[in-house]
């Protein structure tokens, strides 16, 4: 068994395919595949599921992934102790739904950067199901998701609640509905509506909110960030967790504002997810601490004036 074989397997897991791993490592795909095949023969388990569409880590490989990561981190520590300046930096891979980007992720990454310049951060905006799968496969270290009342977290993942809020109507500055303290569901039905696309939690909530009577003018988009920009441009109104708008650059600039939805008592929780494992990597623990600190600093949602 060679260290580079473990590195190759970790790279395939991280990048999702032999081709992309080879490109990142500057190793040919046949050489990469052969090295992992020899490791499989030595260990007596199939570490990859090889399909026509590509290779992904197998169930047996997932069980061995954490020990492999531990070995690679131990090698990095050994190199650092020996004064090897070529030791690679730790990359922390974060998956987030759009609603968490402005409110939590960016401030937490900024704080992590100030405290630990050796950690490199990769932030991916993904749908919730994609985050669950990527965490389970080991291609993400941490994921931020929104949960509605009654939503369950996959049993192989551990959740840390960060923010609790409510769905709110998001309006452009100066919209007539901003004159009231609340917005009704009928008010929203009568407006052009910007919905999140299927697969996003707020798409599911919008269908729950409107029932069979959807707004007749229904736009859709990928994620909260584009939804907020469409609202700011006057294309329509949308509904998002209140905490995803409070502190957003568009809200701070006075371009968008929120109003509660009359009669709606839905609770939305933003939670950080990571794999259940005996030892959580130090960089993940540190980022979780920064996320919790940022969540404690967040102000409760308030109507804009």
N, C-alpha and C positions, 0 to 999 in steps of 0.2 A: 504494500500500500504506500502510495506517494502523496505528499501534501498537494501536489498539483491536481491529482485526481479528485480530491475533496473540493479543491477550489473550482474545478470545472463543474462538478455537480451543483455546488452552491450557485454558480453563475447561471446555469441552465434554469434553476429554480427561480432565480431573481429576474431573469430577462424573458422567461417564458418559452424559449425555444433554443435548440442547438445552434441554429443559424445566428440568432441575435447574440447568444453567448459567445460564439466564435468571433463575431465582429468586435465585441467589446474586449475580448482577451487577445485578439490578433492571432487566433489559432484556427486552422482549417477545420471545417465541420467534420470531415472523416476522422481526423486525428482526435478531435474532442470526443466523438462518439466511441471510438475504439478505446480511449483511455477509460471512459466510464464503463464500457462493457467489461474491461478487465477488472475494474473494481467490483462490478456485479458478480463476476465469477469468483473473485477472492472472498467476497462476503457471503455468497450463496443466495442473494436476493436480487429481484429485479427492481432497480432504483428508479427507472423511468418507464412510463407507458409510452411506447413509440407508436404513433399513428400516422396516417397519411397527412393529416393536418398539422402535425408537429409532435414534439415530445414534451411531456409534462411529468413532474415528479409523481411516482406511484404512491400507493398507500403505505407500502413498506418503507419507501424513501422518506415519506413525511415523518414516520416514527423515528428514523435515524437522523433527520435533519438537524435537530437541536444538538445532539452529540457532535455532529460534524461541525456545526457553527462554533461549539465550545472549543473543539480542537483548533480551528482556524484562529479564533480569538486568542487562544493560549500561544499559538505560534507568533501572532502579532505582538503579544506581551513579551515573549522571549526575545524577539528582534529589538523591541524598544529597550529592553533591559541591557541588551548587548550594544546599544548605541547605533543600531542600524537606521540610518536616516531615510531609507527607502520604504520603511513601513507604510503601508497604504492606510489612508484615512478611513474611518468608519462612515459608511453611508446609511443614513436613517431614512427609510422609505415610508412615507405617510400617504394614506388614501383618505380623501375627505369628500363628503357631499358639499356642494357649493355653499350651503347655508352656514358651514363652519369656517369658511376661509377668512372672511374679514373679522368676524367676532372673536375667534380663538386662535386659529392656526397661525396666522401671520404674526400676531403679537408674541405667541409662544415661541415660534421659530426665531424671532428677533432676540428674545431673552436667552434662548439656548445658544445662539451665535455669540452673544456677549459673554456668556459664561464658559463656553467650550468651542473654541475656534477650530478644534481638530475634527469635529463632526460635520460631515457634509449632508445636507438635507435634500431629499427628492420628494416633491409634493405632487400628487396626482389627483385630479378631480374625477371622481368615479361615481357610478350609481351604487346604491346600497348593496345589492346582490353581488356586484363585482368586488366590493370591499370584503364581503364575507368570504368569497371564494379565494381571493388573493391572500387574505390572512391565513386561511387554512392551508394554502399551498406554500406559504412562506415567502411569497413575493412582496408582501408588505409587512412592516414591523408594527404599525399602528394604524387604526382606522377611526375616523369620526363619522358617526351616523346619527340620524334623527329617529326617534322611536315614538309611536303613538301609544296611547293606553292599550295594554293588552298585547303589544308586540313582544315576541320572544327573541332572545339572542341565541344563536347556535350554541349547543352545549360545549363545543371545543374552544369557545371564545369566552373571555372574561370582560365584563363591562364596567367602566368607571363613569357614573353619571357626572356631568359637568354643568349643564345649564338646564333649567326648567322654564318653559314659557308657554305661550298660547299662539294659535294661528291669528294673524292680523291681516286686515286689508291694507295693501300697499298702494298709495295714491301718488300721482304727480303733484308737485307744488301748485297751489292755487286751484285744485279741483273743487267743484262745488260740494262734494261729499265731505271735504275736510272741515266744513263749517260745523258739522255735527260732532257730538262726542262719540258716536258709534256709527257703524255701517250695517245695514241689514242684509240678509241673504238676497232679498228681492232687489235691493239697490245694486248688488253685484251682478245679478242676472240681467239687469237692464243695461249694463255697460259692456263695452268690448273687454273680453277677459283674456289674460295671458296665463295659460296653464303650464305646469311642468309636464313634460312628456311622460308616457307610460314607462314605468320602472322607477320613477321618483316617488318618494313618500307623499309629497304634496299633490301629486296627481291623484293618488288614492284618496287623500283627504278632500280634494275638490269634488270628487264624485260622491263622497259621503255627505259633503255639505249641501250640494245642489240636488242630490237624488236624481229622479228621472227628468227633472226640469233644468237642463243645462243652459247656460247663456247661449243665445243664438249666434253671437259673434265670438268665436272661441279660437284664439291663437294658441300655439304651443311652442315650447323651447326646451333646450337642454339646460337645466339647472337654474339656481336662484340668481347667480350673477347676471346672466343674460336677461332673466326675467325683470330684475330691477332696472337694467338699462332700458328695456322696452317700456317700462312704466315711465321712466324719466323722459323718454322721447315722446310720450303721449300716445303710445300705440294701444294701451289698454291698462286695466288694473289687474293685480294679481293678489294671491294670498300666500303668505310665507310665515314661518315662525318669527315672532316679534324680535327675538334676540338676533336673528340673522340680518335685521335692518338697522337696529340700534348701533350706532358707531360706524356704519358703513360709510365710505367716502361720499356716496351720493346723498345719504341722509345728512351727513355733516355739512355738505355744501348747500343744503336746503332744496335739493331737487326732487326728493321723494319724502314721504311721511307715512305713518301708519295710523290706523284706527281699529279699535276692537270690533269684533263681529258680534252683533247683538244676539244674546241668547245662546251663544256657543260656549261650552265649558270644556272643550277639548284641551288636554294637557300634552305638550310635546317635550320630550327630553332629548338633549344632545348628550351622547355618551361616547367615550373613547373605548375602543375594543382592541384587545391583543390576544394572542394565543395563550391558552392555559399551558404553563410549563413550570418546571421546578425552579428555574432561575431566569427571571426576566432580564434581558440585556440592560446594562447600566444606562445606555443612551435612551432607551425607551422609558426607563424609570425617571430619568431627568426630564425628558420632554413631558411626561405625564404630570410631574410636579409643576412645570411651567404652565401647562394647560389648566391645572386646578387653581393656580395662583391667578391666572387671567380670569377664570370663571368667577372667582371670589370678588375680583375687582369690578366685574361687569355690573352696571347699574340695572335696576329693574326697568322693564319696558315702559315707555311713557309716550303719550301722544305728542306729535310735533306741532308746533304753532306756526 
